[in-house]
Amino acid sequence: MELALYFPNMKSLSNMEEALRFVDITKIPQLFSIAFMHNDTNYADYVVNLKSLNIMQELMKSGLEFSRLYFGQEFCQNLIPSPNEIEQSYYYSRQLGWDYTYVTGGYLTAPGLEKVRKNFEKLKEIGAEVDVIFNDWGVLRILMREYPEFGRWMGRLLNKQTRLNLYTIPQHILPVLGEELHDSVDEIRQKQIRAYADTSLNNPEFYQALLEWGIQNVDMDIMAQGILRPDDGWHMNLGLYFPWSFLATGRNCATCGTINPYRTYQITDEPCSRPCQKYNCTPEFRDYKLNVMQRGPGIFTNTIDYAMPYLNGVFQYERLVYEPYIPL
């Protein structure tokens, strides 16, 4: 299995040593108090990083080491790194002896696609050997037509997984009429989980299209219900992100809307003040008990509570992408 490290910008990449520094929070009362007794969203990704590093340390005792850098922006085209940052990050990875993956975003407008194209030009100019994560069909089209030499991985924004699931609670009466049901309650619940674990790749038409486009690699999120992957693994390499999973995203940005309410409801290509680089928001979901957080146009949750089947070898995949912080 390959182990990758994901940073969305040069500021976070330059703090790599701090991001990977293990701290025993039980020995620092202030951190322990923040981690378990407060619900301040601005501490959340730091605390989650400390907890997930504990898990990563155990994983790396088996001999795994980071060997690939993920760099780029999935969720907001206003935060797409510049060609200069792409060049810096690429040479940073080469100095470490790591492979390089450029992460591109979804929901891109024409200006966003042009920013990505300029970054492709920079990578081509310096002769970089890279993989590209594409989360927008327009980016895939550019890759196929103009940069066939770059490796292509379909990103997690394009591979549709069921998120924010509502499960039937054990010991509770099913919210349906049961006279005509022939399955037991346990069988119904297992079918429910199996349905939630399904993905786009199990759709024959979608899967065939990917094969025709030469896609042999795909990234997904860790999900509580698991991932319904066939024994042949779709004949594709699978990468998983840990510990941050996105639950929803789009073009509108409620974080920026805290400053300019217009941007909560209207799509615009006007310059952004980037409040997502300063603080998080916490949306409230009455029917969900997940620890959710909003940053920029994305809503995220950490997967620590249900990631162990993925990390201890029960579920098979080819690449684990570690996110020290929410990738925005």
SETORBA-320736 format. One record per residue (C-alpha): residue number from 1; residue in three letters; x negated, y, z. Coordinates in nm, 3 decimals. Example, Ala and Ser with C-alpha at 12.3 -4.5 7.8 and 13.67 -1.06 7.14 Angstrom:
<rs>
+-----+-----+---------+---------+---------+
:   n : res :       X :       Y :       Z :
+-----+-----+---------+---------+---------+
:   1 : ALA :  -1.230 :  -0.450 :   0.780 :
:   2 : SER :  -1.367 :  -0.106 :   0.714 :
+-----+-----+---------+---------+---------+
</rs>
This chain:
<rs>
+-----+-----+---------+---------+---------+
:   n : res :       X :       Y :       Z :
+-----+-----+---------+---------+---------+
:   1 : MET :   0.000 :   0.000 :   0.000 :
:   2 : GLU :  -0.117 :   0.351 :  -0.081 :
:   3 : LEU :  -0.101 :   0.629 :   0.179 :
:   4 : ALA :  -0.043 :   0.989 :   0.061 :
:   5 : LEU :  -0.036 :   1.319 :   0.246 :
:   6 : TYR :   0.210 :   1.590 :   0.137 :
:   7 : PHE :   0.164 :   1.967 :   0.169 :
:   8 : PRO :   0.385 :   2.219 :  -0.017 :
:   9 : ASN :   0.141 :   2.513 :  -0.024 :
:  10 : MET :  -0.219 :   2.618 :   0.040 :
:  11 : LYS :  -0.140 :   2.760 :   0.383 :
:  12 : SER :  -0.025 :   2.422 :   0.512 :
:  13 : LEU :  -0.299 :   2.237 :   0.323 :
:  14 : SER :  -0.567 :   2.456 :   0.482 :
:  15 : ASN :  -0.431 :   2.344 :   0.823 :
:  16 : MET :  -0.469 :   1.974 :   0.741 :
:  17 : GLU :  -0.697 :   1.906 :   1.038 :
:  18 : GLU :  -0.445 :   2.059 :   1.278 :
:  19 : ALA :  -0.157 :   1.872 :   1.113 :
:  20 : LEU :  -0.330 :   1.538 :   1.168 :
:  21 : ARG :  -0.455 :   1.606 :   1.521 :
:  22 : PHE :  -0.293 :   1.363 :   1.763 :
:  23 : VAL :  -0.178 :   1.514 :   2.092 :
:  24 : ASP :  -0.035 :   1.313 :   2.381 :
:  25 : ILE :   0.259 :   1.535 :   2.472 :
:  26 : THR :   0.316 :   1.346 :   2.800 :
:  27 : LYS :  -0.007 :   1.499 :   2.929 :
:  28 : ILE :   0.090 :   1.857 :   2.842 :
:  29 : PRO :   0.396 :   1.961 :   3.048 :
:  30 : GLN :   0.485 :   2.256 :   2.824 :
:  31 : LEU :   0.492 :   2.040 :   2.509 :
:  32 : PHE :   0.678 :   1.762 :   2.687 :
:  33 : SER :   0.943 :   2.010 :   2.796 :
:  34 : ILE :   0.979 :   2.149 :   2.443 :
:  35 : ALA :   0.998 :   1.802 :   2.289 :
:  36 : PHE :   1.263 :   1.653 :   2.513 :
:  37 : MET :   1.445 :   1.930 :   2.698 :
:  38 : HIS :   1.492 :   2.206 :   2.441 :
:  39 : ASN :   1.667 :   2.222 :   2.106 :
:  40 : ASP :   1.476 :   2.510 :   1.948 :
:  41 : THR :   1.472 :   2.445 :   1.573 :
:  42 : ASN :   1.152 :   2.644 :   1.526 :
:  43 : TYR :   0.964 :   2.381 :   1.728 :
:  44 : ALA :   1.128 :   2.087 :   1.555 :
:  45 : ASP :   0.886 :   2.004 :   1.275 :
:  46 : TYR :   0.585 :   2.046 :   1.506 :
:  47 : VAL :   0.736 :   1.812 :   1.764 :
:  48 : VAL :   0.845 :   1.560 :   1.499 :
:  49 : ASN :   0.490 :   1.567 :   1.362 :
:  50 : LEU :   0.348 :   1.481 :   1.704 :
:  51 : LYS :   0.589 :   1.190 :   1.742 :
:  52 : SER :   0.536 :   1.059 :   1.388 :
:  53 : LEU :   0.156 :   1.082 :   1.421 :
:  54 : ASN :   0.184 :   0.830 :   1.702 :
:  55 : ILE :   0.348 :   0.588 :   1.458 :
:  56 : MET :   0.100 :   0.669 :   1.181 :
:  57 : GLN :  -0.193 :   0.594 :   1.411 :
:  58 : GLU :  -0.060 :   0.244 :   1.471 :
:  59 : LEU :  -0.006 :   0.197 :   1.099 :
:  60 : MET :  -0.359 :   0.307 :   1.015 :
:  61 : LYS :  -0.512 :   0.062 :   1.261 :
:  62 : SER :  -0.446 :  -0.204 :   0.995 :
:  63 : GLY :  -0.706 :  -0.034 :   0.775 :
:  64 : LEU :  -0.486 :   0.206 :   0.578 :
:  65 : GLU :  -0.634 :   0.547 :   0.503 :
:  66 : PHE :  -0.506 :   0.852 :   0.318 :
:  67 : SER :  -0.614 :   0.833 :  -0.046 :
:  68 : ARG :  -0.381 :   1.072 :  -0.228 :
:  69 : LEU :  -0.272 :   1.435 :  -0.193 :
:  70 : TYR :   0.084 :   1.537 :  -0.278 :
:  71 : PHE :   0.097 :   1.911 :  -0.346 :
:  72 : GLY :   0.381 :   2.132 :  -0.468 :
:  73 : GLN :   0.736 :   2.244 :  -0.408 :
:  74 : GLU :   1.047 :   2.026 :  -0.445 :
:  75 : PHE :   1.326 :   2.249 :  -0.317 :
:  76 : CYS :   1.280 :   2.616 :  -0.414 :
:  77 : GLN :   1.147 :   2.764 :  -0.736 :
:  78 : ASN :   1.059 :   3.086 :  -0.551 :
:  79 : LEU :   0.793 :   2.886 :  -0.367 :
:  80 : ILE :   0.633 :   2.716 :  -0.667 :
:  81 : PRO :   0.256 :   2.746 :  -0.619 :
:  82 : SER :   0.051 :   2.953 :  -0.862 :
:  83 : PRO :  -0.195 :   2.804 :  -1.112 :
:  84 : ASN :  -0.478 :   2.924 :  -0.887 :
:  85 : GLU :  -0.331 :   2.732 :  -0.592 :
:  86 : ILE :  -0.289 :   2.425 :  -0.809 :
:  87 : GLU :  -0.656 :   2.442 :  -0.906 :
:  88 : GLN :  -0.766 :   2.492 :  -0.545 :
:  89 : SER :  -0.557 :   2.203 :  -0.418 :
:  90 : TYR :  -0.678 :   1.973 :  -0.696 :
:  91 : TYR :  -1.045 :   2.034 :  -0.619 :
:  92 : TYR :  -0.969 :   2.002 :  -0.248 :
:  93 : SER :  -0.836 :   1.652 :  -0.312 :
:  94 : ARG :  -1.137 :   1.563 :  -0.527 :
:  95 : GLN :  -1.377 :   1.677 :  -0.253 :
:  96 : LEU :  -1.200 :   1.431 :  -0.022 :
:  97 : GLY :  -1.227 :   1.159 :  -0.287 :
:  98 : TRP :  -0.848 :   1.140 :  -0.310 :
:  99 : ASP :  -0.616 :   1.110 :  -0.609 :
: 100 : TYR :  -0.385 :   1.403 :  -0.683 :
: 101 : THR :  -0.010 :   1.428 :  -0.736 :
: 102 : TYR :   0.157 :   1.754 :  -0.839 :
: 103 : VAL :   0.510 :   1.776 :  -0.697 :
: 104 : THR :   0.762 :   1.975 :  -0.902 :
: 105 : GLY :   1.109 :   2.081 :  -0.794 :
: 106 : GLY :   1.470 :   2.041 :  -0.896 :
: 107 : TYR :   1.746 :   2.279 :  -1.007 :
: 108 : LEU :   1.497 :   2.488 :  -1.206 :
: 109 : THR :   1.601 :   2.781 :  -1.424 :
: 110 : ALA :   1.407 :   2.889 :  -1.731 :
: 111 : PRO :   1.170 :   3.108 :  -1.521 :
: 112 : GLY :   1.111 :   2.814 :  -1.287 :
: 113 : LEU :   1.032 :   2.581 :  -1.577 :
: 114 : GLU :   0.788 :   2.838 :  -1.713 :
: 115 : LYS :   0.604 :   2.848 :  -1.378 :
: 116 : VAL :   0.574 :   2.469 :  -1.387 :
: 117 : ARG :   0.451 :   2.477 :  -1.747 :
: 118 : LYS :   0.175 :   2.722 :  -1.649 :
: 119 : ASN :   0.066 :   2.486 :  -1.374 :
: 120 : PHE :   0.059 :   2.198 :  -1.623 :
: 121 : GLU :  -0.161 :   2.413 :  -1.847 :
: 122 : LYS :  -0.401 :   2.477 :  -1.559 :
: 123 : LEU :  -0.425 :   2.105 :  -1.480 :
: 124 : LYS :  -0.488 :   2.030 :  -1.847 :
: 125 : GLU :  -0.747 :   2.308 :  -1.869 :
: 126 : ILE :  -0.954 :   2.166 :  -1.582 :
: 127 : GLY :  -0.923 :   1.813 :  -1.716 :
: 128 : ALA :  -0.734 :   1.685 :  -1.414 :
: 129 : GLU :  -0.620 :   1.325 :  -1.393 :
: 130 : VAL :  -0.289 :   1.357 :  -1.210 :
: 131 : ASP :   0.052 :   1.211 :  -1.144 :
: 132 : VAL :   0.351 :   1.446 :  -1.161 :
: 133 : ILE :   0.663 :   1.408 :  -0.949 :
: 134 : PHE :   0.954 :   1.537 :  -1.158 :
: 135 : ASN :   1.284 :   1.630 :  -0.991 :
: 136 : ASP :   1.436 :   1.805 :  -1.290 :
: 137 : TRP :   1.519 :   1.654 :  -1.630 :
: 138 : GLY :   1.379 :   1.965 :  -1.797 :
: 139 : VAL :   1.040 :   1.896 :  -1.639 :
: 140 : LEU :   1.050 :   1.537 :  -1.766 :
: 141 : ARG :   1.124 :   1.666 :  -2.116 :
: 142 : ILE :   0.822 :   1.899 :  -2.098 :
: 143 : LEU :   0.602 :   1.616 :  -1.974 :
: 144 : MET :   0.708 :   1.379 :  -2.251 :
: 145 : ARG :   0.673 :   1.636 :  -2.529 :
: 146 : GLU :   0.368 :   1.837 :  -2.423 :
: 147 : TYR :   0.173 :   1.650 :  -2.153 :
: 148 : PRO :   0.201 :   1.276 :  -2.214 :
: 149 : GLU :  -0.139 :   1.224 :  -2.050 :
: 150 : PHE :   0.003 :   1.297 :  -1.701 :
: 151 : GLY :   0.143 :   1.010 :  -1.497 :
: 152 : ARG :   0.519 :   1.040 :  -1.431 :
: 153 : TRP :   0.705 :   0.960 :  -1.107 :
: 154 : MET :   1.077 :   1.026 :  -1.074 :
: 155 : GLY :   1.133 :   1.229 :  -0.757 :
: 156 : ARG :   1.377 :   1.173 :  -0.475 :
: 157 : LEU :   1.610 :   1.454 :  -0.589 :
: 158 : LEU :   1.697 :   1.264 :  -0.907 :
: 159 : ASN :   1.736 :   0.920 :  -0.753 :
: 160 : LYS :   2.076 :   0.944 :  -0.589 :
: 161 : GLN :   2.098 :   0.783 :  -0.245 :
: 162 : THR :   2.398 :   0.802 :  -0.013 :
: 163 : ARG :   2.329 :   1.058 :   0.259 :
: 164 : LEU :   2.526 :   1.175 :   0.564 :
: 165 : ASN :   2.703 :   0.840 :   0.589 :
: 166 : LEU :   3.005 :   0.778 :   0.808 :
: 167 : TYR :   2.997 :   0.422 :   0.944 :
: 168 : THR :   3.275 :   0.218 :   1.097 :
: 169 : ILE :   3.192 :   0.203 :   1.468 :
: 170 : PRO :   3.164 :  -0.149 :   1.616 :
: 171 : GLN :   3.446 :  -0.241 :   1.856 :
: 172 : HIS :   3.669 :   0.029 :   1.705 :
: 173 : ILE :   3.981 :  -0.048 :   1.505 :
: 174 : LEU :   3.930 :  -0.011 :   1.132 :
: 175 : PRO :   4.102 :   0.302 :   0.995 :
: 176 : VAL :   4.294 :   0.099 :   0.733 :
: 177 : LEU :   4.591 :  -0.133 :   0.722 :
: 178 : GLY :   4.454 :  -0.483 :   0.770 :
: 179 : GLU :   4.740 :  -0.710 :   0.666 :
: 180 : GLU :   4.605 :  -0.771 :   0.314 :
: 181 : LEU :   4.236 :  -0.786 :   0.410 :
: 182 : HIS :   4.087 :  -1.134 :   0.400 :
: 183 : ASP :   3.735 :  -1.044 :   0.519 :
: 184 : SER :   3.642 :  -1.027 :   0.884 :
: 185 : VAL :   3.561 :  -0.691 :   1.040 :
: 186 : ASP :   3.191 :  -0.783 :   1.046 :
: 187 : GLU :   3.200 :  -0.873 :   0.675 :
: 188 : ILE :   3.366 :  -0.541 :   0.595 :
: 189 : ARG :   3.098 :  -0.353 :   0.784 :
: 190 : GLN :   2.819 :  -0.543 :   0.608 :
: 191 : LYS :   2.973 :  -0.462 :   0.270 :
: 192 : GLN :   2.999 :  -0.099 :   0.376 :
: 193 : ILE :   2.629 :  -0.084 :   0.460 :
: 194 : ARG :   2.538 :  -0.265 :   0.137 :
: 195 : ALA :   2.737 :  -0.012 :  -0.064 :
: 196 : TYR :   2.562 :   0.275 :   0.112 :
: 197 : ALA :   2.222 :   0.114 :   0.041 :
: 198 : ASP :   2.284 :   0.116 :  -0.335 :
: 199 : THR :   2.089 :   0.361 :  -0.555 :
: 200 : SER :   2.096 :   0.504 :  -0.906 :
: 201 : LEU :   1.842 :   0.249 :  -1.023 :
: 202 : ASN :   2.096 :  -0.030 :  -0.981 :
: 203 : ASN :   2.312 :   0.132 :  -1.250 :
: 204 : PRO :   2.222 :  -0.061 :  -1.571 :
: 205 : GLU :   2.264 :   0.234 :  -1.809 :
: 206 : PHE :   2.060 :   0.469 :  -1.590 :
: 207 : TYR :   1.789 :   0.208 :  -1.536 :
: 208 : GLN :   1.765 :   0.132 :  -1.908 :
: 209 : ALA :   1.728 :   0.502 :  -1.988 :
: 210 : LEU :   1.438 :   0.531 :  -1.744 :
: 211 : LEU :   1.264 :   0.235 :  -1.907 :
: 212 : GLU :   1.309 :   0.390 :  -2.251 :
: 213 : TRP :   1.153 :   0.713 :  -2.121 :
: 214 : GLY :   0.855 :   0.519 :  -1.989 :
: 215 : ILE :   0.931 :   0.572 :  -1.619 :
: 216 : GLN :   0.763 :   0.306 :  -1.406 :
: 217 : ASN :   0.744 :   0.486 :  -1.073 :
: 218 : VAL :   1.005 :   0.634 :  -0.841 :
: 219 : ASP :   1.015 :   0.809 :  -0.503 :
: 220 : MET :   1.297 :   0.775 :  -0.249 :
: 221 : ASP :   1.383 :   0.869 :   0.107 :
: 222 : ILE :   1.394 :   0.638 :   0.406 :
: 223 : MET :   1.760 :   0.578 :   0.489 :
: 224 : ALA :   1.924 :   0.423 :   0.796 :
: 225 : GLN :   2.127 :   0.180 :   0.584 :
: 226 : GLY :   1.820 :   0.055 :   0.396 :
: 227 : ILE :   1.761 :   0.048 :   0.020 :
: 228 : LEU :   1.917 :  -0.215 :  -0.203 :
: 229 : ARG :   1.608 :  -0.314 :  -0.405 :
: 230 : PRO :   1.609 :  -0.632 :  -0.615 :
: 231 : ASP :   1.341 :  -0.898 :  -0.574 :
: 232 : ASP :   1.160 :  -0.775 :  -0.885 :
: 233 : GLY :   1.152 :  -0.420 :  -0.743 :
: 234 : TRP :   1.300 :  -0.290 :  -1.070 :
: 235 : HIS :   0.948 :  -0.356 :  -1.209 :
: 236 : MET :   0.862 :  -0.012 :  -1.070 :
: 237 : ASN :   0.635 :   0.128 :  -0.803 :
: 238 : LEU :   0.830 :   0.274 :  -0.511 :
: 239 : GLY :   0.718 :   0.558 :  -0.287 :
: 240 : LEU :   0.887 :   0.655 :   0.041 :
: 241 : TYR :   0.869 :   0.978 :   0.240 :
: 242 : PHE :   0.818 :   0.989 :   0.619 :
: 243 : PRO :   0.930 :   1.140 :   0.855 :
: 244 : TRP :   1.142 :   1.404 :   0.676 :
: 245 : SER :   1.437 :   1.312 :   0.457 :
: 246 : PHE :   1.652 :   1.567 :   0.278 :
: 247 : LEU :   2.030 :   1.540 :   0.314 :
: 248 : ALA :   2.141 :   1.809 :   0.071 :
: 249 : THR :   1.996 :   2.083 :  -0.145 :
: 250 : GLY :   2.092 :   2.317 :  -0.427 :
: 251 : ARG :   2.025 :   2.657 :  -0.584 :
: 252 : ASN :   2.205 :   2.868 :  -0.321 :
: 253 : CYS :   2.004 :   2.944 :  -0.008 :
: 254 : ALA :   2.182 :   2.988 :   0.324 :
: 255 : THR :   1.851 :   3.063 :   0.498 :
: 256 : CYS :   1.796 :   3.363 :   0.273 :
: 257 : GLY :   2.165 :   3.437 :   0.327 :
: 258 : THR :   2.091 :   3.525 :   0.690 :
: 259 : ILE :   1.927 :   3.840 :   0.550 :
: 260 : ASN :   2.132 :   3.886 :   0.235 :
: 261 : PRO :   2.473 :   3.708 :   0.257 :
: 262 : TYR :   2.517 :   3.743 :  -0.120 :
: 263 : ARG :   2.249 :   3.476 :  -0.174 :
: 264 : THR :   2.445 :   3.220 :   0.027 :
: 265 : TYR :   2.711 :   3.208 :  -0.241 :
: 266 : GLN :   2.557 :   3.344 :  -0.562 :
: 267 : ILE :   2.266 :   3.211 :  -0.769 :
: 268 : THR :   2.008 :   3.475 :  -0.856 :
: 269 : ASP :   1.655 :   3.491 :  -0.993 :
: 270 : GLU :   1.580 :   3.811 :  -0.803 :
: 271 : PRO :   1.270 :   3.819 :  -0.577 :
: 272 : CYS :   1.310 :   3.648 :  -0.239 :
: 273 : SER :   1.183 :   3.768 :   0.099 :
: 274 : ARG :   1.115 :   3.403 :   0.194 :
: 275 : PRO :   1.263 :   3.389 :   0.546 :
: 276 : CYS :   1.224 :   3.008 :   0.527 :
: 277 : GLN :   0.853 :   3.063 :   0.590 :
: 278 : LYS :   0.934 :   3.223 :   0.925 :
: 279 : TYR :   1.218 :   3.029 :   1.086 :
: 280 : ASN :   1.464 :   2.741 :   1.057 :
: 281 : CYS :   1.843 :   2.736 :   1.080 :
: 282 : THR :   2.067 :   2.471 :   1.235 :
: 283 : PRO :   2.390 :   2.387 :   1.054 :
: 284 : GLU :   2.664 :   2.226 :   1.259 :
: 285 : PHE :   2.830 :   1.906 :   1.138 :
: 286 : ARG :   3.122 :   1.815 :   1.359 :
: 287 : ASP :   3.141 :   1.454 :   1.240 :
: 288 : TYR :   2.768 :   1.377 :   1.237 :
: 289 : LYS :   2.532 :   1.321 :   1.527 :
: 290 : LEU :   2.213 :   1.345 :   1.320 :
: 291 : ASN :   1.946 :   1.592 :   1.424 :
: 292 : VAL :   1.974 :   1.812 :   1.116 :
: 293 : MET :   1.789 :   2.129 :   1.024 :
: 294 : GLN :   1.819 :   2.378 :   0.742 :
: 295 : ARG :   1.521 :   2.543 :   0.583 :
: 296 : GLY :   1.550 :   2.731 :   0.259 :
: 297 : PRO :   1.811 :   2.568 :   0.033 :
: 298 : GLY :   1.760 :   2.224 :   0.189 :
: 299 : ILE :   1.909 :   2.038 :   0.484 :
: 300 : PHE :   1.674 :   1.787 :   0.644 :
: 301 : THR :   1.663 :   1.523 :   0.913 :
: 302 : ASN :   1.378 :   1.320 :   1.057 :
: 303 : THR :   1.385 :   0.942 :   1.013 :
: 304 : ILE :   1.176 :   0.832 :   1.311 :
: 305 : ASP :   1.466 :   0.656 :   1.486 :
: 306 : TYR :   1.527 :   0.412 :   1.199 :
: 307 : ALA :   1.199 :   0.402 :   1.006 :
: 308 : MET :   1.036 :   0.099 :   1.171 :
: 309 : PRO :   1.175 :  -0.169 :   0.931 :
: 310 : TYR :   1.008 :   0.031 :   0.654 :
: 311 : LEU :   0.680 :   0.074 :   0.842 :
: 312 : ASN :   0.631 :  -0.273 :   0.989 :
: 313 : GLY :   0.647 :  -0.463 :   0.659 :
: 314 : VAL :   1.011 :  -0.578 :   0.657 :
: 315 : PHE :   1.086 :  -0.364 :   0.352 :
: 316 : GLN :   0.845 :  -0.369 :   0.057 :
: 317 : TYR :   0.722 :  -0.059 :  -0.125 :
: 318 : GLU :   0.398 :   0.063 :  -0.281 :
: 319 : ARG :   0.334 :   0.414 :  -0.146 :
: 320 : LEU :   0.407 :   0.595 :   0.182 :
: 321 : VAL :   0.409 :   0.975 :   0.164 :
: 322 : TYR :   0.348 :   1.136 :   0.504 :
: 323 : GLU :   0.494 :   1.484 :   0.552 :
: 324 : PRO :   0.337 :   1.657 :   0.856 :
: 325 : TYR :   0.594 :   1.935 :   0.824 :
: 326 : ILE :   0.919 :   2.003 :   0.641 :
: 327 : PRO :   0.799 :   2.050 :   0.280 :
: 328 : LEU :   0.896 :   2.411 :   0.228 :
+-----+-----+---------+---------+---------+
</rs>
